[in-house]
Amino acid sequence: MGKLARAFEGLVAAPSPAAGARPHITRLFDKQLEWVVDGPPKFCLLCSRRAGKTDGAASWLLDGAEKRPNGLSLYIALSRNNARLIMWRTLERIDRECKLGLWFREIDGQLMVQHPNGHRIWLAGCKDKSEIDKFRGIPLHRVAIDEAASLDPYLSELIDDAIEPTLLDYQGELCVMGTPGAVPAGTWHDMTAGDHAWPTYHWTVLDNPHIPHASSWLERQRAKYGWSETDATYQREWLGRWVRDDDALVYHYDAARNATYEAPGPGARYCLGVDVGHDDATAFVVSANVPGSPVVTIVSATKRPEMTTAERAIRIEQLQREYKPKRTVIDRGGGGKMIAHDLLTIYGIACEPAEKSGKREAIDNVRGALKSGTLLLRPPGCEAVISEWSVLPWSSDRRDHHPDYQDDCSDALLYSYRAHHVAYRPEEVPPEPGSAEAANEAARARKRAAQELTAKAARKRAREFNRRAARI
């Protein structure tokens, strides 16, 4: 029995609450009640931030649970961690306030919330196309897809190929929700504003009676960020409107200017950047530069979710054999330091720490290279980063990528791109003998030599282990 099957079989029905008890419905306000109780089979929620769509969606899922004992519904966010932070916590709060008797369980890695009548609500993440298949073949009653703008690159495939067929058995219902994306284009835009738009409910934080001070708070925000009421960011984030904002996206990739189908020139040196993901994907970006040329070519940009250290080691070795990079740099933030240590001591792969300081400056360097045409991408192997760039907006302070959007390949590209400029400088004046700089350089050289010895020993142990295994 697979993990999903075990998760679904691992919950049993509990005694039902008193008939007719629906306190989670009576707490809703008018903009939510319009669709929670008697909405169409398929619809969208296009809202501002803090409008109350998550509370409404939780009640909509609970309403479906009450109508279908022992059934199954599904909530999808960008990641399982997001699903836990957004919907799990919302259902916990509603359960405390309304005394519904919900059961909260994590079984074989699956987040399950069970109604007392046996109906289960599965909370899941869908980081990229590779996770779509897990939703196939499971009959569902109601499905809520959140963070639609972040899922836009594969939203159509998720709905058409996976979700809609699961609703066939029980004539199930589908709700897709989120705020407008950074640009008025794509699947999410067409679902809510296109010629064939779905029924769409729209309201903002100003309609939410639980935040009566919203108007004065927004006035302060406009003053803080220098927004007018027609500012594109304000219109999109706080009025929930699709607006054209050419400056909303961090990166401006133009295929006519930045795409190439030619291999890097002779003598090109390669760098591999690795962004380590835990809940997020792990990304690998290989870039090439001919010494003396300002042009950097991205030849490969790939990512995979939930990789083990062994799987990362295999992927890095594959790329190192193929491109023979002069430098392999890895994000050592969070758990990345331990992963880098294991890569070295267990698998014999030495990785340098990626340069992470001054991220806004690093982003600006890549933006400038895209604009000048000195950063080129080979589309056949770079779809993952091009897809990220098509929807990746700025953070609110415009110092980083927006935290709600995927940027795994974008970060790995920054590491790989910066590695060229660190590694290939014009001739440098050596530090003066006896100076602090000379001592620091000597210490770094000793550390690099020790790492290489450790890596050689690990590689030798690995070869010996493989020879012994082959004789068994």
NUROBA-66290 format. One line per field, with one value per residue (C-alpha): residue number from 1; residue in three letters; x, y, z. Coordinates in pm, 1 decimal. Layout:
REM residues N
resi <- (NUM;...) $
resn <- (ala;...) $
xx <- (X;...) $
yy <- (Y;...) $
zz <- (Z;...) $
REM end
This chain:
REM residues 472
resi <- (1;2;3;4;5;6;7;8;9;10;11;12;13;14;15;16;17;18;19;20;21;22;23;24;25;26;27;28;29;30;31;32;33;34;35;36;37;38;39;40;41;42;43;44;45;46;47;48;49;50;51;52;53;54;55;56;57;58;59;60;61;62;63;64;65;66;67;68;69;70;71;72;73;74;75;76;77;78;79;80;81;82;83;84;85;86;87;88;89;90;91;92;93;94;95;96;97;98;99;100;101;102;103;104;105;106;107;108;109;110;111;112;113;114;115;116;117;118;119;120;121;122;123;124;125;126;127;128;129;130;131;132;133;134;135;136;137;138;139;140;141;142;143;144;145;146;147;148;149;150;151;152;153;154;155;156;157;158;159;160;161;162;163;164;165;166;167;168;169;170;171;172;173;174;175;176;177;178;179;180;181;182;183;184;185;186;187;188;189;190;191;192;193;194;195;196;197;198;199;200;201;202;203;204;205;206;207;208;209;210;211;212;213;214;215;216;217;218;219;220;221;222;223;224;225;226;227;228;229;230;231;232;233;234;235;236;237;238;239;240;241;242;243;244;245;246;247;248;249;250;251;252;253;254;255;256;257;258;259;260;261;262;263;264;265;266;267;268;269;270;271;272;273;274;275;276;277;278;279;280;281;282;283;284;285;286;287;288;289;290;291;292;293;294;295;296;297;298;299;300;301;302;303;304;305;306;307;308;309;310;311;312;313;314;315;316;317;318;319;320;321;322;323;324;325;326;327;328;329;330;331;332;333;334;335;336;337;338;339;340;341;342;343;344;345;346;347;348;349;350;351;352;353;354;355;356;357;358;359;360;361;362;363;364;365;366;367;368;369;370;371;372;373;374;375;376;377;378;379;380;381;382;383;384;385;386;387;388;389;390;391;392;393;394;395;396;397;398;399;400;401;402;403;404;405;406;407;408;409;410;411;412;413;414;415;416;417;418;419;420;421;422;423;424;425;426;427;428;429;430;431;432;433;434;435;436;437;438;439;440;441;442;443;444;445;446;447;448;449;450;451;452;453;454;455;456;457;458;459;460;461;462;463;464;465;466;467;468;469;470;471;472) $
resn <- (met;gly;lys;leu;ala;arg;ala;phe;glu;gly;leu;val;ala;ala;pro;ser;pro;ala;ala;gly;ala;arg;pro;his;ile;thr;arg;leu;phe;asp;lys;gln;leu;glu;trp;val;val;asp;gly;pro;pro;lys;phe;cys;leu;leu;cys;ser;arg;arg;ala;gly;lys;thr;asp;gly;ala;ala;ser;trp;leu;leu;asp;gly;ala;glu;lys;arg;pro;asn;gly;leu;ser;leu;tyr;ile;ala;leu;ser;arg;asn;asn;ala;arg;leu;ile;met;trp;arg;thr;leu;glu;arg;ile;asp;arg;glu;cys;lys;leu;gly;leu;trp;phe;arg;glu;ile;asp;gly;gln;leu;met;val;gln;his;pro;asn;gly;his;arg;ile;trp;leu;ala;gly;cys;lys;asp;lys;ser;glu;ile;asp;lys;phe;arg;gly;ile;pro;leu;his;arg;val;ala;ile;asp;glu;ala;ala;ser;leu;asp;pro;tyr;leu;ser;glu;leu;ile;asp;asp;ala;ile;glu;pro;thr;leu;leu;asp;tyr;gln;gly;glu;leu;cys;val;met;gly;thr;pro;gly;ala;val;pro;ala;gly;thr;trp;his;asp;met;thr;ala;gly;asp;his;ala;trp;pro;thr;tyr;his;trp;thr;val;leu;asp;asn;pro;his;ile;pro;his;ala;ser;ser;trp;leu;glu;arg;gln;arg;ala;lys;tyr;gly;trp;ser;glu;thr;asp;ala;thr;tyr;gln;arg;glu;trp;leu;gly;arg;trp;val;arg;asp;asp;asp;ala;leu;val;tyr;his;tyr;asp;ala;ala;arg;asn;ala;thr;tyr;glu;ala;pro;gly;pro;gly;ala;arg;tyr;cys;leu;gly;val;asp;val;gly;his;asp;asp;ala;thr;ala;phe;val;val;ser;ala;asn;val;pro;gly;ser;pro;val;val;thr;ile;val;ser;ala;thr;lys;arg;pro;glu;met;thr;thr;ala;glu;arg;ala;ile;arg;ile;glu;gln;leu;gln;arg;glu;tyr;lys;pro;lys;arg;thr;val;ile;asp;arg;gly;gly;gly;gly;lys;met;ile;ala;his;asp;leu;leu;thr;ile;tyr;gly;ile;ala;cys;glu;pro;ala;glu;lys;ser;gly;lys;arg;glu;ala;ile;asp;asn;val;arg;gly;ala;leu;lys;ser;gly;thr;leu;leu;leu;arg;pro;pro;gly;cys;glu;ala;val;ile;ser;glu;trp;ser;val;leu;pro;trp;ser;ser;asp;arg;arg;asp;his;his;pro;asp;tyr;gln;asp;asp;cys;ser;asp;ala;leu;leu;tyr;ser;tyr;arg;ala;his;his;val;ala;tyr;arg;pro;glu;glu;val;pro;pro;glu;pro;gly;ser;ala;glu;ala;ala;asn;glu;ala;ala;arg;ala;arg;lys;arg;ala;ala;gln;glu;leu;thr;ala;lys;ala;ala;arg;lys;arg;ala;arg;glu;phe;asn;arg;arg;ala;ala;arg;ile) $
xx <- (0.0;142.3;195.6;-111.4;-329.6;-204.0;-271.5;-628.3;-691.3;-531.9;-824.3;-1153.2;-1484.4;-1570.4;-1914.6;-2100.2;-2184.3;-2539.4;-2748.9;-2771.0;-2472.2;-2300.7;-2135.7;-1857.0;-2117.7;-2291.1;-1955.6;-1908.8;-1976.9;-2176.8;-1890.3;-1806.7;-2162.6;-2226.3;-2025.3;-1965.3;-2321.5;-2455.0;-2171.2;-2136.2;-1952.0;-1639.5;-1545.5;-1258.0;-1184.5;-982.8;-910.2;-670.5;-447.6;-620.4;-965.0;-1072.5;-1061.9;-878.5;-1145.6;-1414.3;-1241.6;-1204.5;-1579.5;-1648.3;-1442.7;-1616.7;-1956.8;-1866.7;-1746.6;-2081.0;-2266.8;-2049.1;-1973.7;-1666.4;-1565.7;-1240.3;-1165.0;-835.8;-664.4;-355.4;-100.2;242.0;410.4;306.9;462.5;243.2;-60.9;19.2;74.3;-231.1;-513.8;-411.9;-382.5;-708.4;-897.5;-741.9;-866.8;-1216.5;-1224.6;-1134.6;-1386.0;-1674.4;-1599.7;-1637.2;-1440.8;-1200.5;-907.5;-565.2;-319.8;5.9;29.0;321.7;396.9;40.0;-153.6;-508.1;-795.4;-1094.4;-1448.9;-1636.8;-1851.8;-1543.4;-1490.7;-1122.1;-959.4;-613.8;-377.3;-100.3;159.8;237.3;575.8;614.4;497.2;665.8;412.4;98.8;79.7;17.3;-333.9;-440.1;-681.3;-829.0;-1205.8;-1266.1;-1569.5;-1427.8;-1090.0;-955.7;-642.1;-472.4;-180.9;-294.7;-57.0;244.2;118.5;45.8;325.6;159.2;-190.5;-363.1;-197.0;-278.7;-648.7;-707.6;-497.5;-518.5;-791.0;-1096.3;-1091.8;-1087.7;-1414.1;-1600.3;-1718.7;-1913.4;-1976.3;-1734.1;-1668.7;-1357.0;-1246.8;-931.8;-819.8;-548.0;-439.1;-364.9;-24.9;256.2;150.9;-200.6;-131.8;-129.4;-376.7;-480.7;-548.6;-753.6;-959.2;-1059.4;-1053.1;-1026.9;-1290.5;-1379.0;-1341.9;-1491.1;-1751.2;-1533.6;-1598.8;-1403.5;-1367.2;-1089.1;-964.6;-1186.0;-1489.9;-1365.1;-1559.1;-1303.6;-1042.6;-1233.7;-911.5;-807.0;-870.5;-648.1;-378.3;-371.6;-345.8;-32.2;109.4;59.4;244.9;523.3;591.5;498.9;206.2;-80.5;-419.6;-344.5;-5.2;16.4;145.0;-127.5;-395.7;-278.3;-198.8;-461.4;-745.7;-713.7;-708.1;-522.2;-293.3;-0.4;317.9;631.1;845.9;675.3;894.2;1251.1;1398.4;1317.6;1412.2;1372.2;1415.1;1517.1;1799.1;1889.2;1827.0;2108.9;2131.8;2508.0;2754.7;2988.6;3309.9;3637.3;3817.1;3495.3;3510.7;3208.2;3066.7;2794.6;2563.4;2349.3;2056.3;1967.4;1599.4;1430.9;1060.4;1155.0;1327.7;1704.3;1822.4;2134.4;2252.2;2558.6;2700.8;2989.6;3224.4;3518.7;3793.8;3816.1;3455.8;3170.4;2921.2;2796.8;2587.4;2349.2;2367.7;2159.4;1902.7;1715.3;1549.3;1384.4;1181.7;1256.8;1598.1;1810.3;2180.3;2264.1;2042.8;2205.2;2548.7;2451.1;2317.8;2625.6;2854.9;2654.9;2693.5;3060.6;3134.2;2945.5;3075.7;3389.9;3316.5;3611.3;3397.0;3098.7;2931.1;2648.4;2410.5;2523.9;2241.7;2000.3;2080.8;2302.6;2618.9;2555.9;2468.2;2792.2;2982.7;2818.1;2886.3;3254.9;3308.8;3078.8;3079.0;3409.0;3247.7;3407.5;3178.4;3262.7;3014.2;2810.6;2847.0;2515.9;2591.1;2460.3;2175.2;2014.3;2346.0;2374.5;2020.3;2099.1;2407.8;2195.4;1922.4;2182.9;2339.0;1996.0;1928.5;2268.4;2250.4;2563.0;2364.3;2245.3;2034.8;2006.7;1627.7;1630.2;1794.8;1681.1;1301.9;1293.5;1454.2;1275.4;946.2;1035.6;1128.8;798.4;608.2;870.7;801.2;996.2;959.4;775.2;1101.4;1240.7;1557.1;1489.2;1258.7;901.9;894.3;565.2;704.3;941.1;1299.6;1511.3;1671.8;1690.1;1900.0;2121.1;2177.3;2288.4;2543.4;2671.4;2687.3;2872.2;3124.7;3271.9;3337.9;3495.2;3709.7;3823.0;3949.7;4229.4;4567.4;4558.4;4838.4;4943.7;4916.8;5228.2;5427.1;5363.3;5037.4;4700.9;4579.8;4870.9;4795.8;4428.8;4516.1;4755.3;4484.5;4237.8;4496.3;4553.1;4177.7;4139.9;4426.3;4274.0;3936.3;4097.0;4275.8;3947.1;3774.5;4047.6;4024.4;3645.1;3671.8;3924.9;3694.0;3402.6;3607.3;3720.0;3363.6;3241.2;3517.8;3427.0;3056.1;3128.2;3300.4;3007.1) $
yy <- (0.0;340.2;633.3;821.0;513.8;455.2;818.2;793.3;459.0;570.3;781.8;646.2;812.0;971.8;1046.8;1318.2;1653.9;1760.5;1774.7;2116.9;2257.6;2493.7;2768.2;2808.5;2933.7;3184.7;3360.4;3453.6;3799.0;3876.3;3862.3;3511.0;3382.6;3459.4;3154.1;2938.1;2804.5;2809.4;2885.2;2743.6;2414.1;2599.7;2951.6;3184.7;3416.4;3720.9;3925.9;4166.8;4057.4;4008.0;4002.8;3682.6;3434.6;3169.2;3177.8;3154.1;2866.0;2678.6;2708.7;2604.8;2287.8;2220.6;2276.4;2013.8;1779.8;1805.1;1718.1;1415.1;1187.0;967.7;1160.4;1332.1;1694.2;1864.4;2197.5;2281.7;2555.4;2620.7;2391.9;2160.6;2404.9;2682.8;2455.7;2399.6;2769.9;2887.1;2631.8;2397.1;2689.5;2840.8;2514.6;2476.7;2823.8;2761.0;2426.8;2597.8;2879.1;2664.7;2338.3;2122.9;1822.0;1810.6;1570.0;1691.6;1422.6;1391.2;1039.5;930.7;1294.6;1381.7;1652.6;1532.9;1707.7;1484.1;1591.3;1392.3;1236.4;1076.3;1323.9;1407.4;1724.8;1661.4;1961.5;1938.6;2136.7;2153.5;2319.7;2238.4;2013.5;1709.9;1707.0;1712.7;1335.5;1268.4;1415.6;1181.7;894.8;996.7;1076.1;1409.1;1610.4;1961.0;2107.7;2451.8;2568.9;2861.1;3088.9;3067.3;3339.9;3146.7;2824.9;2998.2;2835.5;2495.1;2589.3;2486.6;2143.6;2096.3;2170.8;2013.2;1698.4;1615.5;1792.4;1805.2;1427.3;1359.5;1554.1;1346.1;1061.9;1279.8;1586.2;1765.8;2138.1;2347.1;2682.0;2858.3;3162.2;3419.2;3775.8;3910.0;3821.5;4061.6;4089.1;4067.5;3754.0;3378.7;3112.6;3281.4;3610.0;3437.7;3249.4;3571.6;3840.9;3674.8;3622.7;3285.3;3375.4;3155.6;3296.6;3519.8;3673.5;3985.9;4183.3;4347.0;4398.9;4709.3;4476.7;4262.7;4362.4;4183.4;4446.6;4772.2;4976.8;4865.8;5204.7;5398.5;5129.2;5144.6;5521.5;5485.8;5226.6;5456.7;5731.7;5491.1;5361.6;5677.6;5512.9;5702.2;5531.1;5456.8;5298.0;4957.5;4774.5;4922.4;4841.1;4482.0;4389.0;4587.0;4641.8;4301.8;4442.7;4326.8;4611.2;4637.3;4711.8;4671.9;4726.5;4459.6;4171.5;4140.3;4007.6;4108.5;3822.0;3894.3;3589.3;3807.3;3957.1;3690.9;3352.3;3166.3;2826.3;2834.3;2665.6;2887.1;2977.8;2781.9;2810.0;2875.9;2819.9;2682.2;2743.3;2540.9;2711.0;2503.2;2639.2;2384.3;2336.1;2153.4;2229.0;2402.1;2245.4;2211.7;2397.7;2354.4;2622.6;2591.5;2906.6;2959.4;3250.3;3292.5;3477.9;3834.1;3839.0;4010.4;3750.3;3478.9;3197.2;2988.1;2640.2;2445.1;2535.3;2251.8;2180.5;1897.7;1899.8;1702.8;1569.0;1368.1;1444.7;1131.9;1249.5;1593.2;1430.0;1222.7;1529.3;1739.3;1458.7;1432.3;1804.6;1804.1;1519.2;1693.4;2049.2;2016.4;2341.5;2532.1;2619.7;2456.5;2695.0;2601.9;2790.3;2709.6;2893.4;2698.7;2329.5;2388.1;2391.2;2037.2;1920.6;2070.1;1891.2;1557.9;1610.0;1652.9;1384.9;1112.0;1166.0;1348.0;1653.6;1980.5;2285.6;2646.4;2862.0;3078.4;3453.0;3572.9;3922.3;4223.2;4037.5;4349.9;4437.6;4082.6;4103.7;4437.1;4286.4;4012.2;4261.5;4483.3;4188.6;4086.6;4441.7;4476.0;4131.3;4006.7;3735.5;3465.4;3156.5;2838.6;2779.4;2398.8;2356.7;2670.2;2649.7;2627.5;2967.3;3134.6;3010.8;3155.3;3491.8;3518.1;3569.0;3652.0;3996.5;4211.2;4185.5;4476.3;4664.5;4581.2;4434.0;4068.4;3828.8;3810.9;3537.0;3388.4;3298.3;3025.0;3149.2;2835.1;2853.0;3232.1;3209.5;2933.3;3149.2;3440.5;3213.4;3073.7;3414.0;3575.6;3290.0;3403.0;3754.4;3624.4;3366.9;3554.3;3897.0;4092.6;4030.9;4115.3;4259.9;3992.9;4091.9;4230.2;3956.2;3959.9;4156.1;4045.7;3997.0;3760.6;3560.4;3531.7;3420.0;3156.4;3029.6;3004.2;2816.3;2567.4;2517.2;2453.7;2204.2;2022.2;2005.4;1859.9;1594.9;1504.8;1486.3;1262.8;1029.2;1011.4;936.4;662.4;507.7;523.8;350.1;79.2;24.7;-8.5;-259.5;-472.1;-450.7;-565.2;-880.6;-981.2) $
zz <- (0.0;-103.1;130.0;3.9;38.8;392.7;477.8;353.5;525.4;852.7;968.4;1105.5;1165.2;1498.0;1643.3;1450.9;1610.5;1674.3;1358.4;1200.4;1392.1;1141.8;1349.5;1094.9;844.7;1071.9;1133.7;765.5;619.2;304.5;50.2;169.2;200.4;-168.9;-275.7;33.8;66.1;-288.0;-530.3;-884.0;-948.2;-1067.4;-963.8;-878.5;-587.3;-696.0;-386.7;-225.2;56.9;396.9;235.3;415.3;128.0;334.8;609.3;344.5;166.3;496.7;558.0;197.7;248.2;581.6;417.6;160.3;433.5;614.1;293.6;208.9;508.5;460.8;148.4;54.4;-37.7;-121.8;-55.8;-266.1;-193.8;-345.7;-89.7;190.8;436.6;293.3;320.8;687.6;757.1;562.3;579.7;862.6;1106.3;979.9;1031.5;1378.2;1473.6;1336.2;1519.7;1851.0;1805.2;1676.9;1864.1;1550.5;1677.6;1383.4;1392.8;1272.8;1166.4;969.5;827.2;607.7;538.6;434.4;619.7;692.6;868.0;944.3;1012.8;1280.3;1004.7;847.8;563.9;520.8;388.6;243.0;258.6;-2.3;-190.8;-561.8;-609.9;-977.8;-1260.6;-1110.4;-823.1;-1038.3;-1083.3;-714.0;-748.8;-1028.8;-978.0;-639.7;-650.5;-478.4;-368.4;-339.0;-434.7;-339.6;-524.2;-348.2;-450.4;-813.2;-935.5;-803.1;-965.2;-1297.3;-1504.2;-1459.3;-1334.1;-1656.5;-1654.5;-1285.5;-1341.7;-1683.5;-1652.5;-1281.9;-1082.7;-1310.8;-1380.2;-1003.3;-967.5;-1226.5;-998.7;-755.0;-975.9;-750.7;-716.1;-774.0;-629.0;-754.5;-556.4;-507.5;-566.5;-915.8;-1058.3;-1136.6;-1500.7;-1653.2;-1855.9;-1816.6;-1708.0;-1381.9;-1560.7;-1831.3;-1569.4;-1394.0;-1664.1;-2004.6;-2273.2;-2122.8;-1756.8;-1486.0;-1244.7;-1028.4;-686.1;-602.7;-280.8;-80.7;272.2;283.5;270.0;559.3;875.4;1093.6;998.5;1057.4;1062.0;711.5;552.0;792.3;777.4;396.1;412.0;623.9;384.5;88.0;271.6;375.2;24.2;-164.8;-341.5;-497.8;-517.7;-885.0;-810.7;-980.4;-671.6;-453.5;-710.2;-744.7;-384.4;-192.5;-440.2;-608.8;-962.3;-1267.9;-1376.6;-1612.4;-1420.2;-1629.3;-1321.7;-1108.8;-1224.4;-1102.0;-1426.1;-1783.8;-2011.8;-2383.6;-2607.2;-2903.0;-2697.7;-2438.7;-2605.0;-2778.6;-2938.4;-2977.1;-2745.4;-2541.2;-2721.2;-2702.1;-2372.4;-2179.9;-1806.6;-1627.4;-1279.2;-1105.9;-857.3;-619.9;-416.3;-148.3;-78.7;207.7;172.6;-154.2;-453.4;-492.7;-802.8;-1017.4;-1261.5;-1486.4;-1645.2;-1887.7;-1951.3;-2188.3;-1997.0;-2116.1;-2243.5;-2057.5;-2183.6;-1946.5;-2093.0;-1881.0;-2033.1;-1780.3;-1512.1;-1343.8;-1008.5;-818.0;-495.1;-179.0;-281.8;-41.5;3.1;-198.3;-484.8;-474.9;-487.0;-791.1;-972.9;-893.0;-1014.0;-1336.6;-1403.7;-1304.8;-1546.2;-1825.0;-1783.5;-1564.5;-1375.7;-1229.5;-929.1;-760.2;-517.1;-281.0;-57.5;297.2;470.8;691.5;659.6;356.3;567.5;693.1;341.3;205.9;484.2;395.8;24.8;108.9;372.8;237.6;-139.2;-193.6;-352.3;-245.2;-272.8;-197.8;-4.3;-239.8;-207.0;-54.5;74.6;-115.0;-282.0;-428.3;-593.3;-730.1;-866.4;-1028.7;-1196.4;-1352.4;-1450.0;-1614.8;-1799.1;-1931.4;-2046.7;-2219.0;-2377.0;-2198.3;-2016.3;-2255.1;-2186.8;-2391.3;-2384.1;-2429.7;-2089.2;-1908.3;-1906.6;-1525.5;-1465.0;-1758.1;-1610.4;-1268.1;-1418.6;-1605.6;-1277.3;-1010.8;-857.1;-613.9;-237.8;-77.6;-6.7;-354.4;-204.0;-285.7;-466.8;-336.9;-68.5;-193.5;-537.9;-652.5;-691.8;-651.6;-998.2;-976.8;-657.8;-801.3;-1109.5;-890.2;-718.8;-1048.0;-1218.6;-927.2;-918.0;-1250.8;-1129.0;-807.1;-983.3;-1293.0;-1198.0;-1364.7;-1206.8;-839.6;-632.7;-379.5;-13.6;150.3;330.9;703.5;670.7;808.1;450.6;379.4;693.9;600.8;247.6;386.1;621.1;331.2;124.0;408.1;443.2;68.8;77.8;376.2;200.7;-109.6;97.5;267.2;-70.3;-214.6;84.4;52.3;-319.2;-247.3;15.1;-229.3;-503.8;-263.2;-143.0;-502.9;-586.3;-284.9;-365.3;-721.9;-593.8;-371.6) $
REM end
